Amino acid sequence: MDRQSDPLLLVVDDEPEIRDLLTEYFARHGMRTRCAASAAEARTLLDVAVPDLAILDIHMRGEDGLSLARWLRERHPGLGIVMLSTASETVDRIVGLEMGADDYLPKPFELRELLARVKSLLRRLPPAHGGAAAAPSGAAAAATHRVAFGHCCLDLDERRLYGADGAEIALTAAEFDLLSLFARSPNRPLSRDQIMELAHHRAWDVFDRSIDLRVMRLRRKIERNPDKPEVIKTVRNVGYVFVPDSAAALRLAS
C-alpha cells in the first residue's frame, strides 16, 4: 500500500458525530477510513485489515483508548497512533505517550490541524511490509546510511532499528525521529528546547515529561543497562547527549 496516495485510517471514538465527521473529512483528502465505536469493534476491524494509522479517543465507555493503544503498540509496532481527549490535563498526554502513542490532540480540535498531524505522521512511518524485515547485508547494506547506537544499528534510509543479532527492534515514528536527531548530533548536548525545535515535533512539550518519556523508552531498547545509560546520557541541567561507541562504529563500517 502506498501511504502517500491511499492510506487507511482507523478512527475509534464512541461519538457517532465525530466518526462521521472524520470519515467525510479524510475522504475529501484522499484517505480511506474505517470506524469503530469501541475497542472491541476496533479489534474486529483489525482482523480484516491493519490500518496505517489509528486515531483513538482516550475516554470511551468500556475499554478506554489508552488500553487499546497499548494493545495496538504490542501487536502492530509500525502502526501510527494519534490520541484524542476531551481532558486537557498533562497526565492524559503522559500516559498516552507511555502507552506508545505518537501524537496527542485535545478535543475540541481543528480538523486542519488533525489532518496536518496525520499527514506528518504518515510520512514518518516505516515502509509497509509483511512480517519482520531482515537486517541489511552485503551490497544492500553498503547502500544504506546506518548509525551505531551501542549494540544496535539504526538504518536511516529504511527507518528501522536492528539489534546485535540482526533482528528488527520495533520503533514508533516518534522514537525514530528522536534517534535520527541524536544521530545527526553526536557528542552534542541537546537541551529539551533544542530537541523540540530540531525534531519539529509539536506533540512534545518541554514543560512536561514528553521528551523524558521518549528517552526512557529508547534506553530500554538500545542500552545494555537502561539504568546506567552509556549511549544516550543525561547531561545535568542541560538535557541529553548521544555518545557514539567508536568501536561499534568501526565494526559497522567494516
C-alpha positions as CSV (number, residue, x, y, z in Angstrom):
1,M,0.0,0.0,0.0
2,D,1.2,3.5,-0.9
3,R,0.7,5.5,2.3
4,Q,1.0,8.8,0.4
5,S,-1.8,8.1,-2.1
6,D,-4.1,5.7,-0.4
7,P,-3.6,5.5,3.4
8,L,-6.0,3.6,5.6
9,L,-7.1,5.2,8.9
10,L,-8.9,3.6,11.8
11,V,-11.0,6.0,13.9
12,V,-12.1,4.7,17.3
13,D,-14.5,7.0,19.1
14,D,-17.8,6.4,20.9
15,E,-19.3,9.7,19.5
16,P,-21.0,8.9,16.1
17,E,-20.8,12.6,15.1
18,I,-17.0,12.5,15.4
19,R,-16.8,9.3,13.4
20,D,-19.0,10.6,10.6
21,L,-17.2,14.0,10.5
22,L,-13.7,12.4,10.3
23,T,-14.8,9.9,7.7
24,E,-16.2,12.6,5.4
25,Y,-13.3,15.0,6.0
26,F,-10.5,12.4,5.4
27,A,-12.3,11.1,2.3
28,R,-12.1,14.6,0.8
29,H,-8.3,14.4,1.3
30,G,-7.9,11.0,-0.4
31,M,-7.8,8.9,2.8
32,R,-9.8,5.7,3.4
33,T,-11.3,5.5,6.9
34,R,-12.8,2.6,8.9
35,C,-14.6,3.5,12.1
36,A,-15.3,1.7,15.4
37,A,-17.4,2.8,18.3
38,S,-15.5,0.7,20.9
39,A,-12.2,-1.0,21.4
40,A,-13.8,-4.4,20.9
41,E,-15.2,-3.3,17.5
42,A,-11.8,-1.9,16.6
43,R,-10.2,-5.3,17.2
44,T,-12.7,-6.9,14.9
45,L,-11.8,-4.5,12.1
46,L,-8.1,-5.2,12.7
47,D,-8.8,-8.9,12.0
48,V,-9.8,-7.8,8.5
49,A,-7.2,-5.2,7.7
50,V,-4.4,-3.4,9.6
51,P,-4.5,0.3,9.0
52,D,-1.6,2.6,8.6
53,L,-2.7,4.9,11.4
54,A,-5.2,4.8,14.2
55,I,-7.0,7.8,15.8
56,L,-8.1,6.8,19.3
57,D,-10.4,8.6,21.8
58,I,-9.0,8.2,25.3
59,H,-12.2,8.4,27.3
60,M,-14.5,5.9,25.7
61,R,-17.1,3.8,27.6
62,G,-15.9,0.4,28.5
63,E,-12.2,-0.2,27.5
64,D,-10.6,3.1,27.0
65,G,-8.3,4.3,24.3
66,L,-5.2,4.0,26.5
67,S,-5.7,0.3,26.9
68,L,-6.3,-0.1,23.2
69,A,-3.2,1.9,22.3
70,R,-1.1,-0.4,24.4
71,W,-2.6,-3.4,22.7
72,L,-2.1,-1.9,19.3
73,R,1.5,-1.0,20.0
74,E,2.3,-4.5,21.2
75,R,0.8,-6.2,18.2
76,H,1.4,-3.7,15.4
77,P,4.6,-1.7,16.3
78,G,4.7,0.0,13.0
79,L,1.2,1.5,13.3
80,G,0.9,5.3,13.8
81,I,-1.2,6.3,16.8
82,V,-2.8,9.6,17.5
83,M,-4.7,10.1,20.8
84,L,-7.8,12.4,21.2
85,S,-9.1,13.5,24.6
86,T,-11.6,16.0,26.0
87,A,-9.4,16.4,29.0
88,S,-6.5,18.9,28.8
89,E,-4.6,17.6,31.8
90,T,-1.0,16.7,31.3
91,V,-1.5,13.3,32.9
92,D,-3.5,12.1,29.8
93,R,-0.8,13.1,27.5
94,I,1.9,11.5,29.6
95,V,0.0,8.2,30.0
96,G,-0.7,8.2,26.3
97,L,2.9,8.5,25.4
98,E,3.8,5.8,27.9
99,M,1.4,3.5,26.1
100,G,3.2,4.2,22.8
101,A,1.2,7.0,21.2
102,D,3.0,9.1,18.5
103,D,0.9,12.2,18.9
104,Y,-1.8,13.8,21.0
105,L,-4.6,16.3,20.3
106,P,-7.1,17.7,22.8
107,K,-10.8,18.0,22.0
108,P,-12.2,20.2,20.5
109,F,-9.7,20.2,17.7
110,E,-9.3,21.9,14.4
111,L,-9.8,19.5,11.5
112,R,-6.9,21.1,9.6
113,E,-4.6,20.6,12.5
114,L,-5.6,16.9,12.9
115,L,-5.1,16.4,9.1
116,A,-1.6,18.1,9.3
117,R,-0.6,15.8,12.1
118,V,-1.9,12.7,10.4
119,K,0.0,13.6,7.2
120,S,3.2,14.3,9.1
121,L,3.0,11.0,11.0
122,L,2.2,9.0,7.8
123,R,5.4,10.5,6.2
124,R,7.4,9.3,9.2
125,L,6.1,5.8,9.4
126,P,8.4,2.9,8.2
127,P,7.5,1.4,4.8
128,A,4.7,-1.1,4.9
129,H,5.9,-4.7,4.8
130,G,4.7,-8.2,5.6
131,G,6.4,-9.8,8.5
132,A,9.7,-8.8,10.1
133,A,12.3,-7.3,7.8
134,A,15.7,-8.9,7.6
135,A,18.8,-6.8,8.6
136,P,20.5,-5.4,5.5
137,S,23.6,-7.2,4.4
138,G,26.2,-7.2,1.6
139,A,25.7,-4.7,-1.2
140,A,22.3,-3.7,0.1
141,A,23.9,-2.7,3.4
142,A,26.5,-0.6,1.8
143,A,23.9,1.5,0.0
144,T,22.1,2.4,3.3
145,H,23.0,5.1,5.9
146,R,23.5,3.3,9.2
147,V,24.4,4.6,12.6
148,A,25.5,2.5,15.6
149,F,23.7,3.1,18.8
150,G,25.6,0.9,21.2
151,H,25.0,-2.7,20.2
152,C,22.1,-1.6,17.9
153,C,22.1,-0.3,14.3
154,L,19.8,2.4,13.1
155,D,19.1,2.3,9.3
156,L,18.2,5.9,8.5
157,D,17.1,5.0,4.9
158,E,14.7,2.2,6.0
159,R,13.8,3.9,9.3
160,R,14.5,0.7,11.1
161,L,16.5,-0.3,14.2
162,Y,18.3,-3.6,14.4
163,G,19.7,-5.4,17.4
164,A,23.1,-7.2,17.7
165,D,21.5,-10.4,16.4
166,G,20.2,-8.7,13.3
167,A,16.6,-8.8,14.5
168,E,14.4,-5.7,14.0
169,I,13.5,-3.8,17.1
170,A,10.2,-2.1,16.8
171,L,10.2,1.7,16.8
172,T,7.4,4.2,16.8
173,A,7.7,7.1,14.4
174,A,8.4,9.5,17.3
175,E,11.1,7.2,18.6
176,F,12.8,7.1,15.2
177,D,12.6,10.9,15.0
178,L,14.4,11.2,18.3
179,L,17.1,8.6,17.3
180,S,17.6,10.3,14.0
181,L,18.1,13.7,15.7
182,F,20.7,12.2,18.0
183,A,22.4,10.5,15.0
184,R,22.8,14.0,13.4
185,S,24.2,15.4,16.6
186,P,26.8,13.0,18.1
187,N,28.6,14.2,21.2
188,R,26.5,17.4,21.2
189,P,24.5,18.0,24.4
190,L,20.9,18.9,23.4
191,S,18.5,20.7,25.7
192,R,14.8,19.9,25.7
193,D,14.1,23.1,23.9
194,Q,16.6,22.2,21.2
195,I,15.2,18.7,20.9
196,M,11.7,20.2,20.3
197,E,13.0,22.7,17.8
198,L,15.2,20.3,15.8
199,A,12.7,17.4,15.8
200,H,9.9,19.7,14.7
201,H,7.5,17.7,16.9
202,R,4.5,19.6,18.2
203,A,3.4,16.7,20.4
204,W,6.4,17.1,22.7
205,D,6.2,19.6,25.5
206,V,9.3,20.9,27.2
207,F,7.2,21.7,30.3
208,D,6.1,18.1,30.9
209,R,7.8,14.7,30.7
210,S,7.1,14.0,27.0
211,I,10.8,14.1,26.0
212,D,12.0,12.3,29.1
213,L,9.5,9.5,28.4
214,R,10.7,9.1,24.8
215,V,14.3,8.9,26.0
216,M,13.3,6.4,28.7
217,R,11.6,4.1,26.1
218,L,14.6,4.3,23.8
219,R,17.0,3.4,26.5
220,R,15.1,0.2,27.1
221,K,15.7,-0.7,23.5
222,I,19.3,0.3,22.9
223,E,21.1,0.3,26.2
224,R,22.6,-2.8,27.7
225,N,21.6,-1.4,31.1
226,P,18.9,1.2,30.8
227,D,19.5,2.2,34.5
228,K,23.1,3.1,33.6
229,P,22.9,4.5,30.1
230,E,26.1,4.7,28.0
231,V,24.7,5.6,24.6
232,I,22.2,8.4,25.4
233,K,23.4,10.1,28.5
234,T,21.8,12.7,30.7
235,V,23.6,16.0,30.9
236,R,22.8,17.6,34.2
237,N,20.9,20.9,34.0
238,V,21.0,20.6,30.2
239,G,19.3,17.6,28.6
240,Y,20.7,14.6,26.7
241,V,23.7,13.7,24.6
242,F,24.3,10.8,22.2
243,V,27.8,9.3,22.8
244,P,28.8,7.0,19.9
245,D,30.8,3.9,20.5
246,S,33.8,4.3,18.2
247,A,34.4,0.5,18.2
248,A,30.9,-0.2,17.2
249,A,31.0,2.4,14.5
250,L,34.2,0.8,13.1
251,R,32.5,-2.6,13.1
252,L,29.5,-1.2,11.3
253,A,31.7,0.5,8.6
254,S,33.7,-2.7,8.0
